[in-house]
Amino acid sequence: AGDKGQNAVRKRITGLLDTIVQAEVVTPELLNRVLKELGSLIRIQNKAYEENLKDLVAACEQEQTLLALASGAGVSMAADTIALHADEAGGEALQEWLKRVQRLRVGNSLLLPVDSTPQRLKLAWIGKNLDRYVFVNVKGLKALTLAPDVLARQLHSGEAVVLDDGGEPLLDRAQYSMLQKMHRDLVHETTHDNLTGLLNRRE
């Protein structure tokens, strides 16, 4: 039903644009009518997005409450425990990206791999103890749920990219960008021949 609605909106927008293109004279009245209807379509889309987002957040909160009740003391790991696990699994290098993850806020946009295809997603919900990060697509529907250490590794590898600053201090953003660039350069140097620029055949 959602896809049908999206297709109907796209079809209507295309029809409105065609009305302008095919008109012999684009009068102010015609332009105002088209703009008015486009504005109405945008409001409908925004309302659908907000409703989907509200439903998603409510479902996440309910699931978190039920899991906590079932466990008796909550199943979420505390942030310091998550950091410890990440340190054990990936060493100190991963800690900078884990800190980056912990500074993310609801509303931040990231480029994330979904079925091997990069997609722009928005962070819609964060678990109470920073144990889950839920992302939505442009429709406000859940597209991805990631644990903090998984997201940190994706940032570390360059698979994931933060598309806005998330309210971070300028120095932190500059340091993160530098670390990410150094990591990419290091990966390139270790996998490519210095003279030819071709991939090494070590594997």
Disulfide bonds with the S-S distance in Angstrom:
none
